[in-house]
Amino acid sequence: MTTSDALAVDVGGTFTDFVAWNGRQLVAGKVPSTPQDQSEGVIAGAGQLGVGADRFLHGTTVATNALLERRGAATALVTTAGFSDVIEIGRQDRPSLYDSFEDRPEPLVPSSLRFGAGSPELPDRLNEIEAVAISLLYGYENPEKERALADSLRKLQPDLALSLSSEVAPEFREFERSSTTILNAYLMPETGSYLRRLAARAAESGLSSAVEVMRSSGGLIPIAEAAAIPASILLSGPAAGVVAAGAMGEVLGRSRLVSFDMGGTSTDVCRIENGRPEVLYERPVAGYPCRMPSVAIHTVGAGGGSVAWVDDGGSLRVGPRSAGAVPGPACYGTGGGEPAVTDANAALGRIDPSGMLAGSLPVQGELAVAALAAVGGRLGLDAAQVALGIVTVVEEVMAGAIRAVSIEQGADPRDGVLVAFGGAGGLHATSLARRLDMAGVVIPPFSGVFSALGLLLSPPRADAARSILLENGAGLDFEVEQVMATAEERLARGGSTSRNTGGFADVRYRGQAHETTVPYAPGDGWDNLLQRFHALHRERNGFARVEDPVEVVTVRAEAVGAPMLRWSDLPDIVPHGESERPSRQLTTTEGSVSAQVVDRRGLTPGEEIVGPAVIEETEATTYLGPGERAVVHESGALEVEW
């Protein structure tokens, strides 16, 4: 086993991706995920790759899966007496305005486990409880009462998982703060157990046990912090891909991008402006408000493993259910009998129907055709027609996701390029970009493991926030300086030094129910803040009320350290072997066409490929339709236009 400077591992729903960096070169790999215990696939894959590591960087879906599958801890809520039902009352908004049958998800804490502070019943119920969320009114202003409650509970049950709102989400609005604190408590036992197990197995196998975990906001945190604040890693894996896409855009000189990460289970998209994705400070996760910084990713249940089915009206549907790693798409030959998007691509010839996925998984095209034909029997279509229908349906779902992060937010997608990655991203990218009239497509190098590469490109990061209420500039600089210092202190506790600390203010017109987050550095002044706020409000909402009084309700900060790797550190792309492979027949909407097949490893900078073509690499495949042209950039990226 060779020792590398760092090993980055990103766990997806279908595959687990690896990238190792030894200071001179990258080594990549991909193995099927092990959903029963993600750490098994992580350690097994590292063993197959044959590398140890001084640093171990990790993107994981363990917290997300625990929430989606409702496998969290038995959790209690302790709050101010009389306010225990706030999490049930919520806000007046509904999940779907015109659908009376769609309800909010059931609260994670049942009414029987909600207690007022000082309730004599709680100590007697501790044997039923694994975690406690403590969220008192005004806990963000007065954390001492929450800490005192936590101390008293620890004395009664030392191993109890405790989550305090003053530590997790010290911001106003009791419903959202309580929801986030409950989410965190609910996830602590499951996530902490996984991370401890992973660290122990890593140490036994020669990897570093000092694991650094990707947080939703686009930076790395120590494993202990991830275990203590699991709500901060709910978008762990997708965030790393967004970081890598931003870095790729800077190399190519592209200022407006949409990252498009299509894996086996889902597709994640995010708009990136000038190298920086938008960061949201509140978003629903599985229907529960979560006040944690996260990159503004929009996720849809459309991936290579998304299963095709026929609804009661006789229409072909795709997803959101996925075949995942087990049993997998039919063409894997691992027990799956329902056709998935991967089966459609294999039947159409975009994926080699007799090739290998990830270098080790044989594709069995005849199984894909059989599964497609079974669905076709219900629709009066043959296997090829079903396959083309699946591609059309899933691409419309993904196009909707891209519209959600561009058109619906006032951004014109025609000004941007689509950066496509993930094992399946390159198979659908050009069709989506053309559908939305985008400027082009970029398929980055290492596209099949791009989120794992993004972990190496991600910096250590700490975030901090504090709710205040200011109606003018008096005291604003002091408040921002304080929260910036807090973020820097948190980063230092994790062993990193801030290279860049940014301040922000949540601003609203007086009486508004929502805020706009505006960049602000001490010394910028109230007038500059107002100008930025009015401009952002107009951009996002279509209007600005420049004469109305304005309030700052929360100040925020992010402290960012130095990443393990910068794109400029990567070696030049060196072609290996011949790029030309035997051509094969593809099925398209226009009939059967002969397409050239190219081995990406043999391509040289400046080389051009004209579609119809299939560009293959070990971890991913790219499809070019007729007339589409890909040019190899000196970075190794494929820049596609038409």
C-alpha positions in Angstrom: 0.0 0.0 0.0 1.3 3.4 -1.0 0.9 6.4 1.2 -0.7 9.5 -0.2 -1.0 13.1 1.0 -4.8 12.7 1.0 -7.6 10.4 0.2 -11.0 11.8 -0.7 -14.0 9.6 -0.6 -17.5 10.6 -1.6 -20.4 8.1 -0.9 -23.3 8.2 -3.2 -26.5 6.1 -3.3 -25.1 3.8 -5.9 -21.3 4.2 -6.1 -18.6 5.3 -3.7 -15.9 7.5 -5.4 -12.3 7.8 -4.5 -9.5 10.2 -5.4 -6.0 10.0 -3.9 -3.4 12.7 -4.2 0.3 12.1 -3.5 1.6 15.5 -4.3 2.3 14.7 -7.9 -0.6 12.8 -9.4 -4.2 11.8 -8.8 -5.4 8.2 -8.7 -9.2 7.6 -9.0 -11.5 4.7 -8.4 -15.2 3.8 -8.0 -16.9 0.9 -6.2 -20.5 0.0 -5.5 -21.8 1.6 -2.3 -22.7 -0.5 0.7 -25.9 1.1 2.0 -26.2 -1.2 5.0 -23.0 0.4 6.3 -21.2 3.0 4.2 -17.9 2.5 6.0 -17.6 -1.0 4.6 -17.6 0.3 1.0 -15.2 3.1 2.0 -12.6 0.9 3.5 -13.0 -1.8 0.8 -12.6 0.7 -2.0 -9.5 2.3 -0.4 -8.1 -1.2 -0.2 -8.7 -1.9 -3.9 -7.1 1.5 -4.7 -4.1 0.4 -2.7 -3.4 3.7 -0.9 -3.0 4.9 2.6 -3.4 8.6 3.5 -2.1 11.2 5.9 -5.4 13.1 5.5 -8.8 11.5 4.9 -11.6 13.7 3.5 -15.1 12.4 3.4 -18.4 13.3 1.8 -21.3 11.2 3.2 -25.0 10.8 2.9 -25.4 9.0 6.2 -27.2 11.9 7.9 -29.5 12.4 4.9 -30.3 8.8 4.6 -31.1 8.5 8.3 -33.6 11.4 8.0 -35.2 10.3 4.7 -35.6 6.7 6.1 -36.7 8.0 9.5 -34.0 5.9 11.2 -33.0 8.7 13.7 -33.0 8.5 17.5 -35.9 8.5 19.8 -35.8 12.2 20.5 -37.4 14.5 23.2 -37.9 18.2 23.1 -37.4 20.5 26.1 -38.7 24.0 25.6 -40.3 26.9 27.5 -43.5 25.8 29.2 -46.5 26.4 26.9 -44.5 26.3 23.7 -44.0 22.5 23.2 -46.4 22.4 20.2 -44.6 25.1 18.2 -43.1 22.4 16.0 -46.5 21.1 15.2 -48.1 24.5 14.5 -45.3 25.6 12.3 -46.0 28.4 9.8 -49.1 29.1 7.8 -47.5 28.1 4.5 -48.3 24.6 3.0 -46.1 22.1 1.2 -48.2 22.4 -1.9 -50.6 25.4 -2.1 -53.2 23.7 -4.4 -52.9 20.1 -3.2 -55.1 19.5 -0.2 -53.8 15.9 0.0 -50.2 16.8 0.6 -49.4 17.3 4.3 -46.4 18.4 6.3 -44.3 15.5 7.5 -45.0 14.2 11.0 -42.9 16.0 13.7 -39.8 14.1 14.6 -40.7 14.4 18.3 -44.2 13.0 19.2 -46.3 15.1 21.6 -45.7 12.5 24.4 -42.0 13.4 24.3 -42.3 17.2 24.4 -41.7 18.7 27.8 -41.7 22.2 29.3 -38.5 23.2 31.1 -38.6 22.0 34.6 -41.1 19.2 33.9 -40.9 16.5 36.6 -41.9 13.9 34.1 -38.8 14.1 31.9 -36.3 12.4 34.3 -38.7 9.4 34.6 -38.9 9.0 30.8 -35.1 9.1 30.1 -35.0 5.3 29.6 -37.2 5.8 26.5 -35.0 8.5 25.0 -31.7 8.5 23.1 -31.5 12.2 22.3 -32.8 15.5 23.7 -33.2 18.8 21.8 -33.2 21.9 24.1 -34.8 25.0 22.6 -35.9 27.7 24.9 -37.5 31.0 23.9 -34.8 33.6 23.5 -32.1 30.8 23.9 -30.1 32.6 21.2 -29.8 35.6 23.6 -29.5 33.8 26.9 -27.7 30.4 26.4 -27.0 29.9 30.1 -30.4 28.4 30.8 -30.1 25.9 28.0 -26.6 24.9 29.3 -27.9 24.5 32.8 -30.6 22.2 31.6 -28.1 20.2 29.6 -25.8 19.8 32.6 -28.7 18.5 34.8 -29.6 15.9 32.1 -26.0 14.7 31.7 -25.9 14.0 35.4 -28.9 11.8 35.1 -27.8 10.1 31.9 -24.2 10.8 30.8 -24.4 9.1 27.4 -27.5 11.1 26.3 -27.1 13.0 23.0 -27.9 16.6 23.7 -28.5 19.3 21.1 -28.8 23.0 22.3 -30.4 25.6 20.1 -28.0 28.2 21.4 -25.1 26.1 19.9 -26.8 24.7 16.8 -28.8 27.6 15.5 -28.5 30.8 17.7 -31.0 32.8 15.7 -34.5 34.2 16.2 -37.7 32.5 15.0 -38.5 29.8 17.5 -40.1 27.4 15.0 -37.1 27.2 12.6 -34.6 27.2 15.5 -36.4 24.4 17.3 -36.8 22.4 14.1 -33.1 22.6 13.4 -32.2 21.7 16.9 -34.5 18.7 16.8 -33.1 17.6 13.4 -29.6 17.7 14.9 -30.6 15.7 18.0 -32.4 13.2 15.9 -29.4 12.5 13.7 -26.6 12.6 16.4 -26.6 8.9 17.5 -26.7 7.5 14.0 -24.2 9.9 12.5 -21.9 9.8 15.4 -21.9 6.0 15.5 -21.1 5.9 11.8 -18.3 8.4 12.0 -16.7 6.7 15.0 -16.9 3.3 13.2 -15.4 4.8 10.1 -12.5 6.4 12.0 -11.7 3.1 13.8 -11.8 1.1 10.6 -9.7 3.7 8.8 -7.0 3.5 11.6 -7.0 -0.3 11.4 -6.5 -0.2 7.6 -3.7 2.3 7.5 -5.7 5.4 6.7 -5.8 8.5 8.8 -8.4 8.3 11.6 -8.5 12.1 11.7 -11.4 12.3 9.2 -12.5 15.6 7.8 -16.1 15.8 6.7 -17.6 18.0 4.0 -20.3 20.3 5.4 -23.3 21.6 3.4 -21.9 25.1 3.1 -18.9 24.0 1.0 -16.0 23.4 3.4 -14.4 20.8 5.6 -14.9 20.3 9.3 -13.2 17.9 11.8 -15.0 14.6 12.4 -15.8 15.5 16.0 -17.7 18.6 14.8 -19.6 16.6 12.2 -20.7 14.2 14.8 -21.8 17.0 17.2 -23.6 19.0 14.5 -24.8 16.4 11.9 -27.5 18.8 10.6 -24.5 20.7 9.1 -23.6 17.8 6.8 -27.0 17.0 5.3 -25.8 18.0 1.9 -22.2 16.8 2.4 -21.5 15.0 -0.9 -23.2 17.4 -3.4 -21.5 20.4 -1.9 -18.1 19.1 -2.9 -19.1 18.8 -6.5 -20.2 22.4 -6.6 -16.8 23.5 -5.2 -15.0 21.6 -7.9 -17.3 23.0 -10.6 -16.6 26.6 -9.4 -12.8 25.8 -9.6 -13.2 24.4 -13.1 -15.1 27.5 -14.2 -12.2 29.7 -13.1 -9.7 27.6 -15.0 -11.8 28.0 -18.2 -12.6 31.7 -17.6 -16.3 31.0 -17.3 -18.1 33.3 -14.8 -21.6 31.9 -15.0 -22.1 28.1 -14.5 -24.7 25.6 -13.6 -23.2 22.5 -12.0 -25.0 19.3 -13.0 -24.2 16.3 -10.9 -26.1 13.1 -12.1 -25.3 10.1 -10.0 -27.1 6.8 -9.6 -29.9 8.0 -7.3 -30.4 11.7 -7.8 -29.4 14.8 -9.8 -28.1 17.9 -8.0 -27.8 21.3 -9.7 -26.5 24.6 -8.5 -26.0 28.0 -10.1 -22.5 29.5 -9.7 -21.6 33.1 -10.3 -18.0 34.3 -10.5 -16.7 31.1 -8.9 -19.1 31.3 -5.9 -22.3 29.4 -5.4 -25.2 31.0 -3.5 -25.2 30.0 0.1 -28.6 29.6 1.8 -29.0 30.0 5.5 -32.3 28.1 5.7 -33.8 25.4 3.6 -36.2 22.5 4.1 -34.7 19.1 4.2 -37.3 16.3 3.8 -39.9 18.9 4.7 -38.2 20.1 7.9 -36.8 23.6 8.2 -33.1 23.5 8.7 -31.2 26.7 9.6 -27.7 25.6 8.5 -25.6 27.3 5.8 -25.7 25.2 2.6 -24.9 25.8 -1.0 -28.1 26.4 -2.9 -28.4 22.9 -4.5 -31.6 21.8 -6.0 -32.1 18.0 -6.0 -34.4 15.8 -8.0 -34.9 12.1 -7.8 -33.5 11.4 -11.3 -30.3 9.4 -11.6 -28.9 6.4 -13.5 -30.7 4.1 -11.1 -34.1 5.8 -11.3 -36.7 3.2 -12.1 -39.2 3.5 -15.0 -42.8 2.6 -14.2 -46.3 3.0 -15.7 -48.8 5.0 -13.7 -52.5 4.3 -13.3 -53.2 6.6 -16.3 -51.0 4.5 -18.6 -48.2 7.1 -18.7 -44.5 6.3 -18.5 -42.9 7.7 -15.4 -39.3 7.7 -14.2 -38.2 7.9 -10.5 -38.0 9.2 -7.9 -37.5 5.6 -6.6 -34.0 4.3 -7.4 -32.7 0.8 -7.9 -29.6 2.0 -6.0 -26.6 -0.2 -5.6 -28.8 -3.1 -4.5 -30.4 -4.6 -6.4 -29.3 -2.1 -9.0 -30.4 -1.6 -12.6 -31.3 -4.7 -14.6 -28.1 -4.6 -16.7 -26.0 -5.0 -13.6 -27.1 -8.6 -13.3 -27.2 -8.2 -9.5 -30.9 -9.0 -9.0 -32.7 -5.9 -10.3 -35.5 -6.6 -12.7 -37.0 -3.2 -13.2 -35.6 -1.0 -16.0 -33.7 2.1 -14.9 -32.2 5.0 -16.8 -28.9 3.1 -17.0 -30.7 0.3 -18.7 -32.1 2.8 -21.3 -28.7 4.1 -22.0 -27.3 0.6 -22.4 -30.1 -0.5 -24.7 -29.6 2.7 -26.9 -25.9 2.0 -27.1 -24.7 5.1 -25.3 -23.3 2.8 -22.6 -21.5 -0.1 -24.1 -24.0 -3.0 -23.7 -21.2 -5.5 -23.2 -18.7 -3.2 -21.5 -17.6 -2.6 -17.9 -18.8 0.1 -15.5 -16.3 1.6 -13.1 -13.8 -0.9 -14.5 -15.2 -3.9 -12.6 -19.0 -4.2 -13.1 -19.9 -6.0 -16.3 -22.9 -4.6 -18.3 -25.4 -7.2 -19.5 -27.3 -5.4 -22.2 -29.7 -8.3 -22.8 -31.0 -8.0 -19.3 -31.7 -4.3 -19.9 -33.6 -5.0 -23.1 -35.7 -7.7 -21.4 -36.6 -5.3 -18.5 -37.5 -2.5 -21.0 -39.6 -4.9 -23.1 -41.6 -5.9 -20.0 -42.6 -2.3 -19.4 -43.2 -1.9 -23.1 -45.7 -4.6 -23.1 -48.0 -2.5 -20.9 -47.5 0.5 -23.2 -47.6 -1.1 -26.6 -44.0 -0.2 -27.3 -40.9 -2.1 -28.0 -37.7 -1.9 -25.9 -36.0 0.8 -27.9 -39.1 3.0 -27.8 -39.3 2.6 -24.1 -35.7 3.4 -23.7 -36.1 6.6 -25.8 -39.2 7.5 -23.7 -37.3 7.0 -20.4 -34.5 9.4 -21.6 -37.1 12.0 -22.7 -38.9 11.8 -19.4 -35.9 11.9 -17.1 -34.3 14.8 -19.1 -37.5 16.9 -18.6 -37.3 16.3 -14.9 -33.7 17.4 -14.9 -34.4 20.4 -17.1 -36.9 21.5 -14.5 -34.2 21.4 -11.8 -32.0 23.6 -14.0 -34.9 26.1 -14.5 -35.4 26.2 -10.7 -31.9 27.5 -10.1 -31.8 29.8 -13.0 -35.0 31.2 -14.6 -37.0 30.9 -11.4 -34.3 33.0 -9.6 -34.1 35.7 -12.2 -31.0 34.3 -14.0 -30.8 33.7 -17.7 -29.5 30.2 -18.4 -28.5 31.3 -21.9 -25.6 33.2 -20.4 -24.1 30.1 -18.7 -22.6 26.8 -19.4 -23.5 23.4 -17.9 -20.7 21.7 -16.0 -21.7 18.1 -16.1 -20.2 15.3 -13.9 -21.2 12.3 -12.0 -21.2 8.8 -13.6 -24.2 9.7 -15.8 -23.9 13.5 -16.2 -22.2 13.4 -19.6 -24.8 11.1 -21.1 -27.5 13.8 -20.8 -25.7 17.1 -20.5 -25.8 18.3 -24.1 -29.5 17.5 -24.6 -30.4 19.5 -21.5 -28.2 22.5 -22.4 -29.7 22.6 -25.9 -33.2 22.4 -24.5 -32.5 25.4 -22.3 -30.5 27.2 -25.0 -27.4 27.4 -22.8 -24.0 28.6 -24.1 -22.4 25.2 -23.9 -21.4 22.2 -21.8 -18.2 21.4 -20.0 -17.3 17.8 -19.1 -14.4 18.2 -16.6 -11.6 15.7 -16.2 -12.2 13.0 -13.6 -15.9 13.7 -14.2 -17.1 10.4 -12.8 -15.4 11.1 -9.4 -15.7 14.9 -9.6 -17.3 15.3 -6.2 -14.5 13.3 -4.6 -12.0 15.6 -6.3 -14.0 18.5 -5.0 -13.2 17.4 -1.4 -9.5 17.9 -2.2 -10.3 21.4 -3.6 -12.5 22.3 -0.6 -11.1 24.5 2.2 -11.6 24.1 6.0 -14.6 26.3 6.9 -16.4 27.6 10.0 -19.6 29.5 10.1 -21.2 31.7 12.8 -24.3 33.8 13.2 -26.0 35.9 15.7 -29.5 37.5 15.7 -29.8 41.2 16.5 -32.2 44.0 15.5 -30.7 47.2 14.0 -32.5 49.9 12.1 -29.4 52.0 11.4 -25.7 51.6 11.2 -25.0 52.2 14.9 -23.3 49.1 16.2 -23.3 47.1 13.0 -19.5 47.1 12.5 -19.1 45.8 16.1 -21.6 43.0 15.7 -20.1 41.9 12.4 -16.6 42.0 13.9 -17.8 39.8 16.8 -19.3 37.2 14.6 -16.3 37.1 12.3 -14.1 36.6 15.4 -16.3 33.7 16.5 -16.0 32.0 13.1 -12.2 32.4 13.1 -12.0 30.9 16.6 -14.1 27.9 15.5 -11.8 27.4 12.5 -8.8 27.6 14.8 -10.2 25.0 17.1 -10.3 22.6 14.2 -6.6 23.2 13.5 -6.8 25.7 10.6 -6.1 29.4 10.1 -8.5 31.6 8.2 -7.3 32.8 4.8 -10.5 34.7 4.2 -13.2 35.8 6.6 -16.4 37.2 5.2 -19.2 39.1 6.9 -22.9 39.2 5.9 -26.1 40.8 7.1 -29.6 39.5 6.8 -31.6 42.6 5.8 -35.3 43.2 5.3 -37.9 45.9 4.8 -39.6 46.5 8.1 -42.5 44.1 8.4 -41.2 41.6 5.9 -41.4 37.9 6.8 -38.1 37.0 5.0 -34.6 38.5 4.7 -32.0 38.9 2.0 -28.4 38.1 2.9 -26.1 40.8 1.8 -22.2 40.8 2.0 -20.9 43.3 4.5 -17.4 44.0 5.9 -16.8 46.3 8.9 -16.3 49.8 7.5 -18.5 49.4 4.4 -21.1 51.6 6.0 -24.9 51.7 6.2 -25.4 53.4 2.9 -23.4 50.7 1.0 -25.4 48.0 2.8 -28.7 49.6 1.7 -27.6 49.9 -1.9 -26.6 46.3 -2.0 -29.8 45.2 -0.4 -32.1 47.2 -2.7 -30.2 45.8 -5.8 -30.3 42.2 -4.6 -34.0 42.5 -3.6 -34.8 43.9 -7.1 -32.8 41.1 -8.8 -34.5 38.3 -6.9 -38.0 39.7 -6.4 -38.5 42.1 -9.3 -38.9 45.3 -7.2 -37.2 47.4 -4.5 -38.9 49.8 -2.0 -36.0 52.2 -1.6 -38.0 54.7 0.5 -39.1 52.1 3.1 -37.3 51.6 6.5 -34.8 48.7 6.6 -33.8 46.4 9.4 -30.8 44.1 9.9 -32.0 41.1 11.9 -29.0 38.7 11.8 -25.3 39.0 11.2 -23.2 36.1 9.8 -19.6 35.2 9.1 -17.7 32.5 7.2 -14.0 31.8 7.9 -12.3 29.8 5.2 -8.8 28.2 5.4 -6.5 26.9 2.6 -7.6 23.9 0.6 -5.6 20.7 0.3 -5.2 21.2 -3.4 -5.7 23.9 -6.0 -6.4 23.3 -9.6 -3.1 24.8 -10.6 -1.4 22.1 -8.5 -2.7 19.4 -10.8 -0.2 18.0 -13.4 -0.7 18.5 -17.1 -2.9 16.0 -18.8 -0.7 13.3 -20.5 -2.5 11.2 -23.1 -2.3 7.4 -22.7 -2.8 5.0 -25.5 -4.9 5.3 -28.6 -8.1 7.3 -28.4 -9.9 5.6 -31.3 -12.1 2.5 -30.5 -14.4 0.5 -32.8 -17.5 2.4 -33.7 -21.0 1.1 -32.7 -24.6 1.6 -33.6 -26.7 3.9 -31.5 -30.5 4.2 -31.4 -31.7 7.8 -31.6 -35.1 9.4 -32.3 -34.0 9.6 -36.0 -33.2 5.9 -36.1 -30.0 3.9 -36.0 -26.7 5.8 -36.5 -23.1 4.8 -36.5 -21.1 6.6 -33.8 -17.4 6.9 -33.3 -16.3 5.7 -29.9 -13.4 7.5 -28.2 -11.2 6.6 -25.2 -10.8 9.8 -23.3 -7.5 8.8 -21.9 -5.9 9.1 -25.4 -7.2 12.6 -26.2 -4.7 15.4 -26.6 -5.4 19.2 -25.9 -6.9 20.9 -28.9 -8.3 17.7 -30.4 -11.9 17.8 -31.6 -14.6 15.2 -31.6 -17.8 15.6 -33.6 -21.0 13.7 -32.8 -22.6 11.3 -33.0 -19.9 10.0 -30.7 -19.4 8.3 -27.3 -16.4 9.3 -25.2 -15.6 6.6 -22.6 -13.6 6.7 -19.5 -13.4 4.3 -16.6 -15.8 6.2 -14.3 -18.1 7.9 -16.7 -19.4 8.2 -20.3 -20.2 11.2 -22.5 -22.6 11.2 -25.4 -22.4 13.7 -28.2 -25.4 14.0 -30.5 -25.2 14.6 -34.2 -23.4 17.9 -35.0 -22.2 18.5 -31.4 -18.5 19.3 -31.1 -16.2 18.7 -28.2 -12.8 20.3 -28.0 -10.2 19.2 -25.4 -9.0 22.1 -23.2 -5.5 22.1 -22.0 -6.9 21.2 -18.5 -8.3 18.0 -19.9 -11.9 19.4 -19.8 -14.2 18.8 -22.8 -15.8 22.0 -24.0 -18.9 21.2 -26.0 -20.8 23.4 -28.4 -23.1 22.9 -31.4 
